[in-house]
């Protein structure tokens, strides 16, 4: 446990020492989310969500709806990129194993760094959103944000294990934009989503985000469970990928 | 001249050697074209909000897709080759020649990606002035490739650089992209990299006209970007003085 904490502490210190990165992690979400609120038309729009367990269309101000979508895109994107780069530095971790670290200690430390970055970005994103819009159920909203960002963080690690950095960057930019920004956006998809949209990483968390952000009661609690199951699957896959690529098993 | 040609050839060879990158450079924008088009067209019409036509949505998707592929490529190219470039300069290779090979390679790939995407766009929509529309799409790619190269020269770390390029591209797509959601778009959006290429593409594809003003602006934009990239690159690649470390 002490060794894991030591490795985690060193890793975190390394990130914090990188002032440019810390500044970007704070400034970019601030600029993007604030801008999204500032330029969105203030009109009521029909939004598909769950009301009393039934899918219904409710009228909500477009800036609020847009905020509920742009905020998770921001944190999912950054978490995904962070995951990708955690994997890109995995080869260095092999040295810790040579120095006597157990594989699980190295994995816990490295994934802890990703979790810390994810929590920071999620906190900043929700905090910035709070300046313009307060979700109806903040705790559920925050839980879904963390869940979505962690899923994308793990997907980033998986991608980093499978493809090179250019391909990883392309995929990690385009997938969250399409998934959260277009295919899960209740403004664009007014009917029931197609089967393949339900398989995307953003489906369950965004259902909760829309429900918790825009309606008084949370009817999509089960989606948190499905989202957690999704997270579990991608985490296991990411751990296996990290274990194999980093060389800590040798 | 021979050195530049050889440099471009080697850079292109290195890119083509990764088949997955080639496949993604083709496939990802196609997904963006259709996804963007369908999503934008699906927006319910309200008194002050109108869904944009499917074809226009596809065009905007094409501009964004080509731009982001080229932008990230420019970034990765600059950062990936940084230490090798420095060694070459140390060995007497002129920094500007080195940069020229890099930017020429980026231009070739951006035009190739634009050509593939334009082919798909041509199948889905019927542009009034195809050649002009293609030129606009290719310019969108080249502009972002240079933006990526500039960011890569200023912020020579991949995570930080990619964050800058990605967020710039997203803001650009949202503000310059005729989004029906955006209303009070600030005036400075005119200086975003995609604003004028997108306008040129629209006039060529929908009206069949050559928007000379838009093309002239993009040309000026490219000249400024080129000057900036050259300055930053030569400065940061100096083998002595404060940048040498």
Boltz contact constraints between the chains, C-beta under 6 A:
constraints:
  - contact:
      token1: [A, 20]
      token2: [B, 160]
      max_distance: 6.0
  - contact:
      token1: [A, 21]
      token2: [B, 160]
      max_distance: 6.0
  - contact:
      token1: [A, 24]
      token2: [B, 160]
      max_distance: 6.0
  - contact:
      token1: [A, 24]
      token2: [B, 163]
      max_distance: 6.0
  - contact:
      token1: [A, 28]
      token2: [B, 163]
      max_distance: 6.0
  - contact:
      token1: [A, 28]
      token2: [B, 167]
      max_distance: 6.0
  - contact:
      token1: [A, 32]
      token2: [B, 167]
      max_distance: 6.0
  - contact:
      token1: [A, 39]
      token2: [B, 182]
      max_distance: 6.0
  - contact:
      token1: [A, 39]
      token2: [B, 184]
      max_distance: 6.0
  - contact:
      token1: [A, 39]
      token2: [B, 185]
      max_distance: 6.0
  - contact:
      token1: [A, 40]
      token2: [B, 181]
      max_distance: 6.0
  - contact:
      token1: [A, 41]
      token2: [B, 183]
      max_distance: 6.0
  - contact:
      token1: [A, 43]
      token2: [B, 46]
      max_distance: 6.0
  - contact:
      token1: [A, 43]
      token2: [B, 48]
      max_distance: 6.0
  - contact:
      token1: [A, 46]
      token2: [B, 44]
      max_distance: 6.0
  - contact:
      token1: [A, 66]
      token2: [B, 181]
      max_distance: 6.0
  - contact:
      token1: [A, 81]
      token2: [B, 162]
      max_distance: 6.0
  - contact:
      token1: [A, 85]
      token2: [B, 159]
      max_distance: 6.0
  - contact:
      token1: [A, 163]
      token2: [B, 20]
      max_distance: 6.0
  - contact:
      token1: [A, 166]
      token2: [B, 21]
      max_distance: 6.0
  - contact:
      token1: [A, 166]
      token2: [B, 76]
      max_distance: 6.0
  - contact:
      token1: [A, 167]
      token2: [B, 20]
      max_distance: 6.0
  - contact:
      token1: [A, 167]
      token2: [B, 21]
      max_distance: 6.0
  - contact:
      token1: [A, 167]
      token2: [B, 24]
      max_distance: 6.0
  - contact:
      token1: [A, 169]
      token2: [B, 72]
      max_distance: 6.0
  - contact:
      token1: [A, 169]
      token2: [B, 162]
      max_distance: 6.0
  - contact:
      token1: [A, 170]
      token2: [B, 24]
      max_distance: 6.0
  - contact:
      token1: [A, 170]
      token2: [B, 28]
      max_distance: 6.0
  - contact:
      token1: [A, 170]
      token2: [B, 72]
      max_distance: 6.0
  - contact:
      token1: [A, 173]
      token2: [B, 68]
      max_distance: 6.0
  - contact:
      token1: [A, 173]
      token2: [B, 166]
      max_distance: 6.0
  - contact:
      token1: [A, 174]
      token2: [B, 28]
      max_distance: 6.0
  - contact:
      token1: [A, 178]
      token2: [B, 35]
      max_distance: 6.0
  - contact:
      token1: [A, 182]
      token2: [B, 35]
      max_distance: 6.0
  - contact:
      token1: [A, 182]
      token2: [B, 39]
      max_distance: 6.0
  - contact:
      token1: [A, 188]
      token2: [B, 39]
      max_distance: 6.0
  - contact:
      token1: [A, 188]
      token2: [B, 42]
      max_distance: 6.0
  - contact:
      token1: [A, 188]
      token2: [B, 43]
      max_distance: 6.0
  - contact:
      token1: [A, 190]
      token2: [B, 44]
      max_distance: 6.0
